[in-house]
Amino acid sequence: MILSEQDQAEIAADLRDRLDGPVGIELWTKPQSAIALPESEACIHCEDAVALARELVSLHPDLSFTAYDLERHPDRASEEQIDRPPVTVVRAHNRTLRFVGYCTGVLFRPLVDAIVFASARSTPLSDQTRQALDELPELLKLDLYVAPYDPYSADMLLLAYALGIESTNVRVTAWEMAEFPQLASQRAITAVPMLAINGRQFPGLWSEDQLVEQLRRSAAGDDSPVIRDHVLTTPLASADEQRATPAGTAPRGGGIFIPGRS
């Protein structure tokens, strides 16, 4: 068991009260090799991610679970552009949300909330935001880099997923970067949250209206950043660095914490 009995009871009650239709959850993994593999090929938390997903879907009959193996389903993986497991895919009402990595710490609660929003294809975003999203002229690809110890990441994760639920012109993939330090180095991610819009990176926490304005500019070919009074970030620390950090010194926010993770 990964979720505590108390967490399971709280989530089950929340889903019972708020879930408004079927949601499919897919989990892409690959077998763990006994041979030490490069980070890009290893899947250290694949078994944990599957166990967590199965526990989650067991809490409500409208949640379904499908497991995919990259080695057994290479053509589908290529079609879905999935190559770095574990990857959680949430599908509902022609909307797709992705999470690359093991979704734990402060990131788990926003994922559950996003599942609820996706079930009804409705979010708390404003009518002005919905109108702006409807007017986007082209598809925008959002890559959100987050960490399980960072409360700003949790807030950004829910906002980004809400945008993806409200609009088919916004495609959201979240990346848990503490799990992939080599990838973080390759993509020059030193702090979280970091949002990339069609590859252009913008650091920090965003308000709803400011982010929508940035999306509007990006869709119009204008890469100038929206000016924010504060750009709130947290230094990125790898999973190994987190384990070496004295207890109580890493920033934390609200949400469900999974045992064994900071």
Contacts in CASP RR format, 6 or more apart in sequence:
PFRMAT RR
TARGET T0000
AUTHOR 0000-0000-0000
METHOD contacts of the structure
MODEL  1
MILSEQDQAEIAADLRDRLDGPVGIELWTKPQSAIALPESEACIHCEDAV
ALARELVSLHPDLSFTAYDLERHPDRASEEQIDRPPVTVVRAHNRTLRFV
GYCTGVLFRPLVDAIVFASARSTPLSDQTRQALDELPELLKLDLYVAPYD
PYSADMLLLAYALGIESTNVRVTAWEMAEFPQLASQRAITAVPMLAINGR
QFPGLWSEDQLVEQLRRSAAGDDSPVIRDHVLTTPLASADEQRATPAGTA
PRGGGIFIPGRS
1 55 0 8 1.000
2 48 0 8 1.000
2 51 0 8 1.000
2 52 0 8 1.000
2 55 0 8 1.000
2 258 0 8 1.000
2 259 0 8 1.000
3 11 0 8 1.000
3 52 0 8 1.000
3 55 0 8 1.000
3 56 0 8 1.000
3 256 0 8 1.000
3 258 0 8 1.000
4 259 0 8 1.000
7 256 0 8 1.000
8 55 0 8 1.000
8 59 0 8 1.000
10 256 0 8 1.000
11 56 0 8 1.000
11 59 0 8 1.000
11 112 0 8 1.000
11 256 0 8 1.000
12 59 0 8 1.000
12 60 0 8 1.000
14 112 0 8 1.000
14 116 0 8 1.000
15 59 0 8 1.000
15 60 0 8 1.000
15 63 0 8 1.000
15 112 0 8 1.000
15 116 0 8 1.000
16 60 0 8 1.000
18 116 0 8 1.000
19 60 0 8 1.000
19 62 0 8 1.000
19 63 0 8 1.000
19 115 0 8 1.000
19 116 0 8 1.000
19 119 0 8 1.000
20 116 0 8 1.000
20 119 0 8 1.000
20 120 0 8 1.000
20 122 0 8 1.000
21 62 0 8 1.000
21 92 0 8 1.000
21 119 0 8 1.000
21 120 0 8 1.000
22 62 0 8 1.000
22 63 0 8 1.000
22 64 0 8 1.000
22 92 0 8 1.000
22 119 0 8 1.000
23 62 0 8 1.000
23 63 0 8 1.000
23 64 0 8 1.000
23 90 0 8 1.000
23 91 0 8 1.000
23 92 0 8 1.000
23 115 0 8 1.000
23 118 0 8 1.000
23 119 0 8 1.000
24 63 0 8 1.000
24 64 0 8 1.000
24 65 0 8 1.000
24 66 0 8 1.000
24 90 0 8 1.000
24 91 0 8 1.000
24 92 0 8 1.000
25 53 0 8 1.000
25 56 0 8 1.000
25 57 0 8 1.000
25 63 0 8 1.000
25 64 0 8 1.000
25 65 0 8 1.000
25 66 0 8 1.000
25 88 0 8 1.000
25 89 0 8 1.000
25 90 0 8 1.000
25 91 0 8 1.000
25 115 0 8 1.000
26 65 0 8 1.000
26 66 0 8 1.000
26 67 0 8 1.000
26 68 0 8 1.000
26 88 0 8 1.000
26 89 0 8 1.000
26 91 0 8 1.000
27 49 0 8 1.000
27 50 0 8 1.000
27 53 0 8 1.000
27 65 0 8 1.000
27 66 0 8 1.000
27 67 0 8 1.000
27 68 0 8 1.000
27 86 0 8 1.000
27 87 0 8 1.000
27 88 0 8 1.000
27 89 0 8 1.000
28 68 0 8 1.000
28 69 0 8 1.000
28 70 0 8 1.000
28 77 0 8 1.000
28 80 0 8 1.000
28 82 0 8 1.000
28 85 0 8 1.000
28 86 0 8 1.000
28 87 0 8 1.000
28 88 0 8 1.000
28 89 0 8 1.000
29 43 0 8 1.000
29 46 0 8 1.000
29 47 0 8 1.000
29 49 0 8 1.000
29 50 0 8 1.000
29 67 0 8 1.000
29 68 0 8 1.000
29 69 0 8 1.000
29 70 0 8 1.000
29 85 0 8 1.000
29 86 0 8 1.000
30 43 0 8 1.000
30 46 0 8 1.000
30 69 0 8 1.000
30 70 0 8 1.000
30 71 0 8 1.000
30 85 0 8 1.000
31 43 0 8 1.000
31 46 0 8 1.000
31 69 0 8 1.000
31 71 0 8 1.000
32 42 0 8 1.000
32 43 0 8 1.000
32 44 0 8 1.000
32 46 0 8 1.000
32 47 0 8 1.000
33 42 0 8 1.000
36 42 0 8 1.000
38 182 0 8 1.000
39 180 0 8 1.000
39 181 0 8 1.000
39 182 0 8 1.000
39 183 0 8 1.000
40 84 0 8 1.000
40 182 0 8 1.000
40 183 0 8 1.000
43 85 0 8 1.000
43 86 0 8 1.000
44 179 0 8 1.000
45 86 0 8 1.000
45 101 0 8 1.000
45 102 0 8 1.000
45 179 0 8 1.000
46 85 0 8 1.000
46 86 0 8 1.000
48 102 0 8 1.000
49 86 0 8 1.000
49 88 0 8 1.000
49 101 0 8 1.000
49 102 0 8 1.000
49 103 0 8 1.000
50 67 0 8 1.000
50 86 0 8 1.000
52 102 0 8 1.000
52 103 0 8 1.000
52 104 0 8 1.000
52 258 0 8 1.000
53 65 0 8 1.000
53 88 0 8 1.000
54 65 0 8 1.000
56 63 0 8 1.000
56 112 0 8 1.000
57 63 0 8 1.000
57 64 0 8 1.000
57 65 0 8 1.000
62 119 0 8 1.000
63 115 0 8 1.000
68 76 0 8 1.000
68 77 0 8 1.000
70 77 0 8 1.000
70 82 0 8 1.000
70 83 0 8 1.000
70 85 0 8 1.000
77 83 0 8 1.000
80 89 0 8 1.000
84 100 0 8 1.000
84 101 0 8 1.000
84 180 0 8 1.000
84 183 0 8 1.000
85 101 0 8 1.000
86 100 0 8 1.000
86 101 0 8 1.000
86 102 0 8 1.000
87 98 0 8 1.000
87 99 0 8 1.000
87 100 0 8 1.000
87 101 0 8 1.000
88 98 0 8 1.000
88 99 0 8 1.000
88 101 0 8 1.000
88 103 0 8 1.000
88 111 0 8 1.000
89 96 0 8 1.000
89 97 0 8 1.000
89 98 0 8 1.000
90 96 0 8 1.000
90 97 0 8 1.000
90 98 0 8 1.000
90 99 0 8 1.000
90 111 0 8 1.000
90 114 0 8 1.000
90 115 0 8 1.000
90 118 0 8 1.000
91 118 0 8 1.000
92 115 0 8 1.000
92 118 0 8 1.000
92 119 0 8 1.000
92 121 0 8 1.000
93 118 0 8 1.000
93 121 0 8 1.000
94 168 0 8 1.000
95 118 0 8 1.000
95 121 0 8 1.000
95 164 0 8 1.000
95 165 0 8 1.000
95 168 0 8 1.000
96 171 0 8 1.000
97 114 0 8 1.000
97 118 0 8 1.000
97 161 0 8 1.000
97 164 0 8 1.000
97 165 0 8 1.000
97 172 0 8 1.000
97 174 0 8 1.000
98 172 0 8 1.000
98 173 0 8 1.000
98 174 0 8 1.000
99 107 0 8 1.000
99 111 0 8 1.000
99 173 0 8 1.000
99 174 0 8 1.000
99 176 0 8 1.000
100 173 0 8 1.000
100 174 0 8 1.000
100 175 0 8 1.000
100 176 0 8 1.000
100 180 0 8 1.000
101 175 0 8 1.000
101 176 0 8 1.000
101 179 0 8 1.000
101 180 0 8 1.000
102 176 0 8 1.000
102 179 0 8 1.000
102 261 0 8 1.000
103 111 0 8 1.000
103 148 0 8 1.000
103 176 0 8 1.000
104 148 0 8 1.000
104 257 0 8 1.000
104 258 0 8 1.000
104 261 0 8 1.000
105 148 0 8 1.000
105 149 0 8 1.000
105 255 0 8 1.000
105 256 0 8 1.000
105 257 0 8 1.000
105 258 0 8 1.000
105 261 0 8 1.000
105 262 0 8 1.000
106 148 0 8 1.000
106 149 0 8 1.000
106 150 0 8 1.000
106 151 0 8 1.000
106 153 0 8 1.000
106 154 0 8 1.000
106 252 0 8 1.000
106 253 0 8 1.000
106 254 0 8 1.000
106 255 0 8 1.000
106 257 0 8 1.000
107 146 0 8 1.000
107 148 0 8 1.000
107 153 0 8 1.000
107 154 0 8 1.000
107 157 0 8 1.000
107 174 0 8 1.000
107 176 0 8 1.000
108 255 0 8 1.000
108 256 0 8 1.000
108 258 0 8 1.000
109 154 0 8 1.000
109 254 0 8 1.000
109 255 0 8 1.000
109 256 0 8 1.000
110 154 0 8 1.000
110 155 0 8 1.000
110 157 0 8 1.000
110 158 0 8 1.000
110 161 0 8 1.000
111 157 0 8 1.000
111 161 0 8 1.000
113 158 0 8 1.000
113 161 0 8 1.000
114 157 0 8 1.000
114 158 0 8 1.000
114 161 0 8 1.000
114 162 0 8 1.000
114 165 0 8 1.000
117 123 0 8 1.000
117 161 0 8 1.000
117 162 0 8 1.000
117 165 0 8 1.000
118 161 0 8 1.000
118 165 0 8 1.000
121 165 0 8 1.000
122 165 0 8 1.000
123 162 0 8 1.000
123 165 0 8 1.000
123 166 0 8 1.000
124 162 0 8 1.000
125 162 0 8 1.000
125 163 0 8 1.000
125 166 0 8 1.000
125 208 0 8 1.000
126 208 0 8 1.000
126 209 0 8 1.000
128 209 0 8 1.000
128 212 0 8 1.000
129 163 0 8 1.000
129 166 0 8 1.000
129 208 0 8 1.000
129 209 0 8 1.000
129 212 0 8 1.000
130 166 0 8 1.000
130 167 0 8 1.000
132 212 0 8 1.000
132 215 0 8 1.000
132 216 0 8 1.000
133 163 0 8 1.000
133 166 0 8 1.000
133 167 0 8 1.000
133 169 0 8 1.000
133 170 0 8 1.000
133 212 0 8 1.000
133 215 0 8 1.000
134 167 0 8 1.000
135 216 0 8 1.000
136 167 0 8 1.000
136 169 0 8 1.000
136 170 0 8 1.000
136 215 0 8 1.000
136 216 0 8 1.000
136 219 0 8 1.000
137 219 0 8 1.000
137 220 0 8 1.000
138 169 0 8 1.000
138 219 0 8 1.000
139 168 0 8 1.000
139 169 0 8 1.000
139 170 0 8 1.000
139 171 0 8 1.000
140 169 0 8 1.000
140 170 0 8 1.000
140 171 0 8 1.000
140 197 0 8 1.000
140 198 0 8 1.000
140 215 0 8 1.000
140 218 0 8 1.000
140 219 0 8 1.000
141 171 0 8 1.000
141 173 0 8 1.000
141 196 0 8 1.000
141 197 0 8 1.000
141 198 0 8 1.000
141 199 0 8 1.000
142 160 0 8 1.000
142 163 0 8 1.000
142 164 0 8 1.000
142 170 0 8 1.000
142 171 0 8 1.000
142 172 0 8 1.000
142 173 0 8 1.000
142 195 0 8 1.000
142 196 0 8 1.000
142 197 0 8 1.000
143 173 0 8 1.000
143 174 0 8 1.000
143 175 0 8 1.000
143 195 0 8 1.000
143 196 0 8 1.000
143 199 0 8 1.000
144 156 0 8 1.000
144 157 0 8 1.000
144 160 0 8 1.000
144 172 0 8 1.000
144 173 0 8 1.000
144 174 0 8 1.000
144 175 0 8 1.000
144 193 0 8 1.000
144 194 0 8 1.000
144 195 0 8 1.000
144 196 0 8 1.000
145 174 0 8 1.000
145 175 0 8 1.000
145 177 0 8 1.000
145 184 0 8 1.000
145 187 0 8 1.000
145 189 0 8 1.000
145 192 0 8 1.000
145 193 0 8 1.000
145 194 0 8 1.000
145 195 0 8 1.000
145 196 0 8 1.000
146 153 0 8 1.000
146 154 0 8 1.000
146 156 0 8 1.000
146 157 0 8 1.000
146 174 0 8 1.000
146 175 0 8 1.000
146 176 0 8 1.000
146 177 0 8 1.000
146 192 0 8 1.000
146 193 0 8 1.000
147 153 0 8 1.000
147 176 0 8 1.000
147 177 0 8 1.000
147 178 0 8 1.000
147 192 0 8 1.000
147 234 0 8 1.000
147 236 0 8 1.000
147 237 0 8 1.000
148 176 0 8 1.000
148 178 0 8 1.000
148 261 0 8 1.000
148 262 0 8 1.000
149 178 0 8 1.000
149 234 0 8 1.000
149 237 0 8 1.000
149 242 0 8 1.000
149 250 0 8 1.000
149 251 0 8 1.000
149 252 0 8 1.000
149 262 0 8 1.000
150 192 0 8 1.000
150 193 0 8 1.000
150 234 0 8 1.000
150 251 0 8 1.000
151 251 0 8 1.000
151 252 0 8 1.000
151 253 0 8 1.000
151 254 0 8 1.000
152 192 0 8 1.000
152 193 0 8 1.000
152 204 0 8 1.000
152 205 0 8 1.000
152 232 0 8 1.000
152 233 0 8 1.000
152 234 0 8 1.000
153 192 0 8 1.000
153 193 0 8 1.000
153 234 0 8 1.000
154 253 0 8 1.000
154 254 0 8 1.000
154 255 0 8 1.000
155 205 0 8 1.000
156 193 0 8 1.000
156 195 0 8 1.000
156 204 0 8 1.000
156 205 0 8 1.000
156 206 0 8 1.000
157 174 0 8 1.000
157 193 0 8 1.000
159 206 0 8 1.000
159 208 0 8 1.000
159 211 0 8 1.000
160 172 0 8 1.000
160 174 0 8 1.000
160 195 0 8 1.000
161 172 0 8 1.000
161 174 0 8 1.000
163 170 0 8 1.000
163 172 0 8 1.000
163 211 0 8 1.000
163 212 0 8 1.000
163 215 0 8 1.000
164 170 0 8 1.000
164 171 0 8 1.000
164 172 0 8 1.000
169 219 0 8 1.000
170 215 0 8 1.000
175 183 0 8 1.000
177 183 0 8 1.000
177 184 0 8 1.000
177 189 0 8 1.000
177 192 0 8 1.000
177 236 0 8 1.000
178 236 0 8 1.000
178 237 0 8 1.000
178 238 0 8 1.000
178 239 0 8 1.000
178 242 0 8 1.000
179 239 0 8 1.000
181 238 0 8 1.000
181 239 0 8 1.000
181 240 0 8 1.000
183 189 0 8 1.000
184 190 0 8 1.000
184 236 0 8 1.000
184 238 0 8 1.000
188 201 0 8 1.000
189 236 0 8 1.000
190 235 0 8 1.000
190 236 0 8 1.000
191 203 0 8 1.000
191 204 0 8 1.000
191 233 0 8 1.000
191 234 0 8 1.000
191 235 0 8 1.000
191 236 0 8 1.000
192 204 0 8 1.000
192 233 0 8 1.000
192 234 0 8 1.000
192 236 0 8 1.000
193 203 0 8 1.000
193 204 0 8 1.000
193 205 0 8 1.000
193 233 0 8 1.000
194 201 0 8 1.000
194 202 0 8 1.000
194 203 0 8 1.000
194 204 0 8 1.000
194 233 0 8 1.000
195 201 0 8 1.000
195 202 0 8 1.000
195 203 0 8 1.000
195 204 0 8 1.000
195 206 0 8 1.000
195 211 0 8 1.000
196 202 0 8 1.000
197 214 0 8 1.000
197 215 0 8 1.000
197 218 0 8 1.000
198 218 0 8 1.000
200 218 0 8 1.000
200 223 0 8 1.000
202 214 0 8 1.000
202 225 0 8 1.000
203 231 0 8 1.000
203 233 0 8 1.000
204 231 0 8 1.000
204 232 0 8 1.000
204 233 0 8 1.000
205 231 0 8 1.000
205 232 0 8 1.000
205 233 0 8 1.000
206 214 0 8 1.000
206 228 0 8 1.000
207 228 0 8 1.000
210 226 0 8 1.000
210 228 0 8 1.000
211 226 0 8 1.000
213 226 0 8 1.000
214 225 0 8 1.000
214 226 0 8 1.000
217 223 0 8 1.000
217 224 0 8 1.000
217 226 0 8 1.000
234 251 0 8 1.000
237 245 0 8 1.000
237 250 0 8 1.000
242 250 0 8 1.000
242 262 0 8 1.000
243 262 0 8 1.000
245 262 0 8 1.000
250 262 0 8 1.000
END
